[in-house]
Amino acid sequence: MGPTGVLSLLVLMLAIVGVFILIPFVSNYAFWIAIAAYVILNWGGAATANWPGILSHLLLGLAVVGVFIDIPFVSNYAFWVAIAAYVILNWGGATNANWPGIQS
């Protein structure tokens, strides 16, 4: 995993911790920080157009729209939908991330 992958993972971890523990600024904007982690990961390397990548982008777009427009279930859990998009992008094979112990 390159430096952009590590940075993206650290930013995502910060957003997730900010949901459970009060961290100034981070806790209020955890959703947008998770989106930033996704963008860092995507812009850090060339993402290919495969099914995990397409599904990941659709989920992320749905999460962002769900913040502004009331979409049943998605609007209430937009943060976790964005996290699912990140996980699908990383672990679904859309990037060349190789995390020992996670992928077999």
C-alpha positions in Angstrom: 0.0 0.0 0.0 1.4 3.4 -1.0 1.5 6.6 1.0 -1.9 7.7 -0.4 -3.5 4.5 0.7 -2.1 4.9 4.2 -3.2 8.5 4.4 -6.7 7.5 3.2 -6.9 4.8 5.8 -5.8 7.1 8.6 -8.3 9.7 7.6 -11.1 7.1 7.5 -10.1 5.8 10.9 -10.2 9.3 12.3 -13.8 9.7 10.9 -15.0 6.4 12.4 -13.5 7.2 15.8 -15.1 10.7 15.6 -18.5 9.0 15.5 -18.0 7.3 18.8 -15.7 9.7 20.7 -16.2 13.5 20.8 -13.4 15.0 18.7 -13.7 18.8 18.0 -14.7 19.4 14.3 -14.2 15.7 13.4 -17.3 14.5 15.3 -19.5 17.1 13.6 -18.2 16.4 10.1 -17.4 12.7 10.3 -19.4 12.0 7.1 -17.5 14.6 5.1 -14.2 13.4 6.5 -15.0 9.8 5.4 -15.8 11.2 1.9 -12.4 12.9 1.9 -10.8 9.6 2.7 -12.6 8.0 -0.2 -11.5 10.8 -2.6 -7.9 10.6 -1.4 -7.9 6.9 -2.1 -9.5 7.3 -5.5 -7.2 10.2 -6.6 -4.1 8.6 -5.2 -4.1 5.9 -7.9 -5.8 4.9 -11.1 -9.1 3.3 -10.4 -10.3 0.9 -13.0 -13.9 0.6 -14.2 -14.8 -2.8 -12.7 -17.9 -3.9 -10.8 -16.6 -3.2 -7.3 -15.5 0.3 -8.4 -18.8 1.0 -10.1 -20.8 -0.2 -7.1 -18.6 1.8 -4.7 -19.1 5.0 -6.7 -22.9 4.5 -6.8 -23.0 3.9 -3.0 -21.0 7.0 -2.4 -23.2 9.1 -4.6 -26.3 7.8 -2.9 -24.8 8.6 0.5 -23.9 12.2 -0.6 -27.4 12.7 -2.1 -29.0 11.2 1.1 -27.4 14.0 3.2 -29.3 16.6 1.2 -32.5 14.8 0.2 -34.6 12.5 2.4 -34.0 8.9 1.1 -35.5 6.2 3.4 -32.8 4.3 5.3 -29.9 6.0 3.3 -30.4 9.4 4.8 -30.4 8.0 8.4 -27.3 6.0 7.8 -25.4 8.1 5.2 -22.1 7.8 7.1 -22.2 4.0 7.1 -23.2 3.9 3.5 -20.1 6.0 2.7 -18.0 3.6 4.8 -19.5 0.6 2.9 -18.5 2.3 -0.4 -15.0 2.8 0.9 -14.8 -0.9 2.0 -16.1 -2.1 -1.3 -13.6 0.0 -3.2 -10.7 -1.3 -1.1 -11.6 -4.9 -0.5 -13.6 -5.5 -3.6 -10.6 -5.3 -5.8 -11.2 -1.9 -7.4 -7.8 -0.8 -6.2 -4.6 -2.7 -5.9 -4.7 -2.5 -2.1 -3.2 -5.6 -0.5 -3.9 -5.8 3.2 -2.4 -9.0 4.7 -5.0 -10.8 6.8 -7.9 -9.1 5.2 -7.7 -10.4 1.7 -7.0 -14.0 1.0 
